[in-house]
Amino acid sequence: MIILGGGTLAITVNRLPHFGTLMNNKVSYAFGYSGHGLALSVLAGKLIAENINGDHERFKFFSDINHMSIPLGSIFRRPIYSSAILYYKIRDYLNS
């Protein structure tokens, strides 16, 4: 059985979360856990805490990642996402 429905999910193109700071490093953020929120949000919280406490090395490693974006994302985001989901669902079905 192939299930084609699904809700909106925060998936980044390279499947890695975005880390960064705003307002002269007064606000730290991490988002886009690509379906791995439980594990990666715990790691993100730890890295944000380290960054706040002055240990910037691991947070900086993630914040320096050059993230890709979908060209003309507002137009092609949904069709590309839907096509990729369908491709992997069919592939999983054929391999089971």
Buried (B, 14 or more C-beta within 10 A) or exposed (E): EEEEEEEEEEBBBEEBBBBBBEEEEEEBEBBBBBEEBEEBBEBBEEBBEBBBEEEBEBBEEBBEBEEEEBEEEEEEBEEBBEEEBEEEBEEEEEEE
